[in-house]
Amino acid sequence: MLVLALAGAFGCTGQVSTGRAPTGTSGVTPSSGGQSPGGITPGQPLVCTSAQAPAFHARMLSPSQYNNAVHDLFGLTGNFSSGFGGGADTQLDDLGAEQRANAAATVAQQAAQSFATWAPCDPVKAGAAACEQQVIDRIGTRAFRHSLADADRTPLVAVFDAGVKEKDFATGVEWFIAGLLQLPDFLYQIAKPAPAEQPGQIQPLAGPDIASRLAFFLWDSLPDDMLLAAGAANQLVDSTRFQSEIDRLVHDARFLSGVGSFYSDWLALSGFAEVAHDDAGFTSAVAQGLQASVLMTATELYNSPSANLTDLFGGQTYYFNAALRTFYGLPAGGAGFTPATFPGEARRGLLTHPGLMALLARPAETNPIARGLFVRRGLLCQEVPPPPNTNIPALPPIQQGLSTRDRLEQHTTNPACKSCHSQIDPPGYVFENWDQVGRFRSMDSGKPVDTSATMTNAGDLNGTFPQGDAFLQRVGGSADVHRCFAQKYLVFALEHALLTDDLCSLKQVQDHFVPSGDLRGLVVAIASSDSFRMRLTEGVAP
C-alpha cells in the first residue's frame, strides 16, 4: 500500500518513513527522498482550495459484503463466500467465476426452499406471473442497488421463465437467483457515467451509487429501503439529507458490522484460520474465540457515544466466552461472550489483547519482529520493505537461560540485519510480557523479561522507555498514531491505495480526528469527504 512519508523510505539504512500527511493546505510537503501517494514529488505543495477526488472504478464485493447481502436479501446465514479471496480490485479468473457460480447456486437452492420467508408475494394468491414480476422487481432492485431498466429486467425475466418452463415456479425462482448473483451489478460496486459527461470534472456520485457506497462502508451490506429511496430520488445531493442519512446509519445496529469489517481488515484477523501454537489447550475453538473476542473488544466501544482512540488503546476490558476463560484461567462467566479483565497485568486495550499477541507470534515463542512490524506499519503507517536478497542467519535455538530477546539481539549483530532490526525490534520488545498465546509472563527461558526499548524514527513516540508499559501508555495520545489510524480507515473506505487526488480528503479527515480521537466522528468525516462522495469523470462515448 502506498503511504505518506515525510522522511526517507525505510530500507536497511536505519531510515523509516514517518507516515505523516501534509499538515497544511500549502507549503508543507514530503521531504526529499520521501515516498508519497500518486507520485507527488518533493517540494510540491498540497493545495486544497477546490474539491478533489479520483475516478471511481468498479470494486468487487468483499466476502463479508457478499454474505451480508445474501442475508439481507433472503435471510440466509452462512459463509457462502468461503474461498473467494482477493480484494476490491479483484479481477475474476476462471476459478473465481466458478467459485461465485457455485456460491450462487447454493444460495439459490436454499432461498428457493425458504421462498415464503422472504418473498413479497404468494404465487397461488397473487398468480404466478404477477408474483414473478414482484420478485424480480423487489429482489432485483435491492441486489443491484438501483431501479431496474428494461435492459436489466429482460434477462432476469428470461432466466426465471426458463426455469418455470423447465419444471415449475420454484425452479424459476432458483434459476433467477442463481443468475442474479452472478451479474456485475450485484458483484461490483459501480459508478455508472452520466450520458455524454465530459472527462476531467469533479462531480458527486449519482444517488444510487452513493447510497450503495454508504451502505457497504457503514453496514458492510446493501442499502435498506429508506436509503435506496433517497438515492433513487437524488436526495443525497442535499448536504442536510446526506448528513441525516449518515447519522441514521451510524446509529443503526448494523453499523457494528461495518466497523468490524474495518478491524478485520486492519488487523488481518483472517490469519486466525491458520494460526497454530505448541500448546495442547490452544484448540480451534480457542482460536475462533480469540478472533471473535478481538472484534468484540474493538466494536463494543462504538456503543458508547464518546468512543475514543484512547479507549481503544487503553482499556482493560475484554470479551471472553467459556472456552477462552478456561484457557486463560479466568473465572467462569457463562457460555457467551462477557466482559473479562486481567488484574495486575497492565493490559492496554486492543494492543495487548491475547488474540493479537497470539496472532503476532510463532508456534513455540513470541515474535518481536512481527509485533514490531505491526507497530511500524499498523500504528505509524511506515513503509517497511522486505529484507534484502541476502543470506539471513537463523535465530539461535530456544534454550534455558537465553530469552527471546537475547536470541534476537545475537541474531541482529550481523551487519546485514542490524540496521533494519534496530527499527523493527524495539517496538516488538515492549510486548514481551505476553507469550506466544497472549498469557502474561515475567520470566522467559529462566530470565526476567526485559521490555525496555529505545524508539527512533517514530515521530512523537521517539524516546527511551525503561519499561514497555511506558511506551504503550504513550500510544493512545500520539498524534502520529491518530494520523495513521485515520489514514488506515480512509484507505479501507475508499478501497484503493491513496492517490494524489485523495490527499486533501486525508488531510481534512486527519485534521478532524487528531485533536478529538472520536471514533464515530472519524467514520462520519470519511463518509463526508470529497474522495468518498465524489468522483473524477472520465468521459463516455458520444
N, C-alpha and C positions, 0 to 999 in steps of 0.2 A: 504494500500500500504506500502511495506517496504521502509524505508527511511534510509539515512546515518545519523549517530549520533556520535558526539564527546563528548557528555555529557550524563548524565543519562536519561533514558527514562522518559517521563512525566507521572507522576501519581499524586495523591493527596498528594504530598510531597513538592510541590514548585519547583520540578525539571522539566526542559524542555530540550529535546534533541535539539542541535543547527542545525542539518540537514546539517552540512558541510561535504564535501567529503574530503578524504585524499588529502593533497596538495603536496606530493612528490612521487617519484617512489618507495621509500623505506623509512622505518623508521618512517613515520607519520601514525598513526593508530587510530582507535576508542579507546577512553579511557575506562578504566574499568567500566563495567556496561552498556556500550552503546549497542544499538541495531543496526545492520547493515545488508545489503542485503546478502543473500546467506549463512549466517551462519559464516561470518568472526569473528574470536574470538579476544578478546582484546590482543594487543601486536603483532598481525600478520602483517607483513609488506605488503605493496602493491607494487608488482614488475611488471613493465610494459616493459620488455625487448623484448617481442615477442607478436605476435597477439593473442588476446583473444576474444572469442565470445561464447555465449551459443548455444545450439541446437535450430533449427528453427522448431517450431511446428505449425500446421495449425491454422490460425487465420480467424475467420468469418468476412465477410464484415460488417462494421457498417451500420446503417440505412442510413446515408448520402452517404456513398460509394455505397450502393445498388441503391439509387435514381439517383445518378450521373452517374453510369454505365448504367442504363436504358436510361437515357437521351442521353448519348454518343452513344449508340447502335442504338436507334430508334427515337431520337429527342423528346421523350415524357417527359412532365413535370408534376410532381405530387408527393405527399407523398405516394408512393406505399409501403414503409416500415413501415407505421404507425402501432405502436403496437409491433414491433419486439422486442425492448428492448434488454438487455444483452450487453456484450462487446465482445472483440476479442476472448476470450476463451469460449464463449457461447457453450454449448452442446445442440443440438436440442432435445427437448422432443416432444411428440405428438402435443402439442399446437403450438410449434414453427414451426414444419414441416407443420402443417395445415396452419398457417399464411403465410408461404412462398409459399405454393402451391396456396393459394388464390391470393396472390400478383402476382405470375407468370401468373395465368390465366387472371387477369385483364390486365397486361401488354401485354400479348399475343393477347388478343382480340383487344386492341387499336392499337397495332403495325400492326396486320394483316389488319386492316381497313385503315391504313396510309402507306401501303406497298410501294407505288410508291415514297414516300418522302425519304426513307432510303435504299431501295433495290439496289443492284448492277446491276440489270438486269430487263428486261421486259419479263415475261413468254410467251407472244404472239410473240414477235420478236425473242427472243433467243431460244424459245422452252421450254416447262415445265421442262423436265428432265435436260437440261443444266442449266436453271435458278435455279433449286433446288440445284444443286451442287455448284453453285456460292454463293447462300445464305448461305448454310451450311458452306462452306469454309470461307467466309468473316465474318459472324456473329459468327460462332463457334470459329474461331481463335481469334477474338477480345474479346469475352466473356471469353474464357479460358486463354487468355494471352499467348498462345503458339501455335505452329503449331499442326494440328490435325494428330494424328497417326490413323492407321486403327481401333484400339480399341476405339478411341474417335468417329470416324466418323460413324461406323456401327450402334450404337443405335440411332444416330441422323437421319440417313437416314431412319431407320426403322420407327421411330415415324412420320417423315414427310410423308413417303409413306402411312402409315396407315391413316393419315388424308386425303390425296388425294383420297385414295380408299373409305373412308367413305363418302366423299362428293365432294370436289373439291380442286384446288390448294391453295386457300385462307385458307381452313381448314387445309391443310398440313402445311402451314406457321404458323398458330396459334398453332397447336399441337407441332410443332418443338420448337417454342419459349417457350411455357409453360414447356416443358420437359427440355430444355437447362437451364433455370433459376433455376431449382431445383437440378442440378447436383453439386457435390462437387467442380469440377474445376471452376465453376462460383462463388459459395457461399463462398469459402475459398481462402485465400492466402496460397499456399502450396509450400514447397521446396522439390522437389522430389529427393530422393537419387540417386547418380550415381551407375551404375551396379558394384556390388562387392566392394563398397567402404569399407574402414576399419574404425572401430569406433575410436574416440578419436583424430581425426585430425581436424585442423582448415583450412578451405578452402573457397574460395569465393562462394557466391551463384551463381548458374547457370544463364546464360544470361537472359532467360525468367523470372526467379524468381526475380532477382534484378531489372529488368525492371518493373515488376509488383509492387514490393515493393516501388520503387522510385515514380511511378505514384500515388499510393494510399496515400503515405505520402505527396508528394508535391502538388498534384492536387485533392486528395480525390476522384479519379476516375481511369478509365482504362488508360493504356498506349496508346499514339497515334501511328500512323503507323511508324513514324521515330524511336521512342523508341522501339517498338516491333521488328522492323527490326534489330536494333543494338543489342538487346538481342538475337534474333534468330541466328545472325551471330557471337555471342560470342565476340562482340567488346567491351563490357563494362568491360572486364577484363583489358583492357588497361587503365591506370590511366588518360592519357590525354583525351581519348574519354569519359571516365566516368565523369570527371570533366566538360567537354564540354556539356554533356547532362544535368548535374545538373544545369549548368549556363543557359542553354536554358529553362529548366523547371521553374526555379525561376523567369525568366523574361517573362514568358507567363501569360496572364490574368488569366488563371485557377489556378495560384499559390495562389491567394487570397482565393480560395475555401479550399485549404489545410490549410492555415493559420487560416481561420475562423473555421475550424473543431477543431483545437487545442484550440482556445479560448472558443468555445462552451463546450468543454470537461473540460478544466481547471476551468472555472467559473461556470460550471453546469448550463448553460443557459436553459436547458430543463425545469428547475424549473419554468420558466415563464408560462408554461402551467397550473400551479396550483396556482400561486401567486394571492392573493386577499387582498384588503385593504378596510377599512371602510371609503371610500371616494367616493361620488357619481360620481365624474368625472373619477375615475380610472376604465375605461372600458376595455374590452378585446382588443379593438383597441389600447389603451394606452399601455397595457402590451405587445402586439405583437410589437408595435412600439419601445418600450424600448429594447426588445430583439434584434431587428434589429439594433438599434442605438448603443448598446454596441459593437456588431460585427463590424459595420462600423467604429466606433471610433478607434478600435484596428487595423483593417485591412487596413484602408486608409493610415496609417503610412507607410506601406510597399510599397506604390507607390513612396516613396522617397528613393533614393539610400543610404541615410545616416540615415535611420530609426534607432533609438536608444532606449534602455530601459528607458533612462532618459526622452525621449519624451513621452513614453507610460504612465509614472507615473508623468509627469509634465506638460503636455499640458492643454490648457484651451478651446480647440475647440471640439465640439460635433456635431453629425449629427442628426437633428430632422426633422420630417415631420410635416404636418399641425396639426394632432391630438396632437402630443407632444407639439408643440408650444402653442397651445390653452391651454392645461392642465397646462403647467408651466408658462403661462403668458408672453411668448416671442413674439417679433414682427413677423408678418406673413413673410413667406419665400417661398411660393409655396407649391404645394401638395407633391412633392418628398422630399427626404432627402437632406438637405442643411446644410452648416456649421452654428453653433449657439454657442454663448458664454453667460456666466453668469457673467457680470461685478460686481466686488466688493464682490464676494463670495469665492475667493481664492480656486477655484476648482483645483484639482491636477490630471488631466488626468483620466485614467480608474478607479482609486481608488475611486474617488468621483463622478463618473458618476451616475446620478439619477437612472438609471436602476439597477446598482449594489447595490446602497443603498436601493432601493425598494425590491430587491430580498433578501437582508440580513436584513429583518425587520419583525415584527409581523403585523397583520392586523391593529391594532389601535395605535401602538407605535413602537419606534425604538427597536433594539435588539443588544445592545453592545456585548452580548455573541456571537451571530452568526458572527458579524463583527470582533470581536477579534479572533475567531477561524479561520476566513479567513486569517488574518494576520499570525497567528501561522502556520497554515497548508499550506496555499496557497502561502505565500511570504517567509516564513522561513523554510518550509519543516520539521516542527516539528511534531512529533507524539503525538497526543492528544487523549488519550483513553477516552471512555465514563465514566460518573460518576460512583462511586461505588454503589453497591446494598444497598442503604440506603434510608430512607425517606427524599426526598428533599423538603424542605419547599417551599410553593408558594411565589411569589413576593407579596409585599403589593399591594393593589388595586390602580389603577390610581386615583389621586386626586389632586385638586388645591393646589399649594404650595409645592408639592413633585415631584421633577423631576425624570425622568427615572433613572438617576444616583443615586439619593438619595434612591430610592426604591431598586435598585440593591445592593447598599452598605449596606442597612439594612439587606437584604437577606444574604449577604456574611459574616455577623458577626457570623453566625452559623459555628462552628469549622469544621463541615463535608464539608462545602462549601468553606471556606476561602482560603485554600492552592491552590486549583485549580483556583478559580476565581481571585486570586491575579496575576495570569499569563495571564488569558484569557481576563479579563475585561479591563485593561488599554489600550491595542491597540484598543479595541472597543469604548472606551470613546472619542478617537480622532476624531471620525466621528459623534459626537453628534450634530454638527451644521447642519446635514441633517436629516430631519424627515423620517417617515416611507415610504413616496413616493419619497424621494430624494429632497424635497424642502429645501432651506436654511432657517434656523431659528436661532435666537439669544436668544429666550426665550422658556422654556419648562415648561408647567403647572404653569406659573406665576413666574418662577425663571430664572435668567440668565443661559444660557448653560455653563457648565464647561467642557472644552475639555482637561484639563491638564492630564498628565499621567507620571508615572514612570515605565520604562521598565526594566525588569531584565531577565536574561537568554535569551537574544535576540541578542547575538553576537555584531556586530558593531552598532546595534540600541539600545544598552543599554543607559540608562540615564534618567534624569528628564526633561520633556518638559512642560514649562508653558502654552503652547497652542498646540492644536492638529496639527496645521499647521506646527509648528516647526518639529514635528515628520514626517509628510507627506513629507516635503521638503527633509528629510534625506533618504527616501526610495529609490529614483531613483539612488542615488550614493552609496548605500550599496553593498559591495562586497558579503555579505551573501545573500542578495536578488538576486543578479546576479547568484550566485551559485545555489540557489533554482530554479530560473526560468529556467536555463539551464537543471537542473535535471528533472523538470516537463515536459519540451519539449522532452527530450530524452526518458522518460518513455512513453509519448504519441506516439512517433515514433516507439519505439520497441514493443509497445502493450503488455508489460508484466512488472510486478514489477521487480525492479533491482535485478540482481543476481550477485554472485561473479564475474563471467566472464564478467560482464558489467562495472566493476569499473574502469578499465583502460580507457575505452572509455569515461566514465563520467568525469574522470579527464582531459582527453585531450580536451573534449568539454568545460569544465569549464575554463581550462587554457586559451582557446581561447576567451571565452566570457567575463570573469570577467573584464579584462582590457579594452575591446573595447565596450561592450554593443551593438554590431552590431546585429540587429535583423535578417537581411537577412543572415549575416555571421554565426549566430548560426544554422540556418536551414542547410546551406551548410556543416558546421562542423559535424552536426549529421549524415547527409546522407553519409558523407565520413568516418565515424567512423567504426572501426572493428565490433562492435556489430551490426551495421546496414547492412553492406555489406558482412559479412562473417557468417559462421556457424560452430558449432562443429558437426562433423559427428557422427552418432550413429550406423552405420553399417547396412547392409542389408543381407537378407538370401542369401546363395550361389545359 
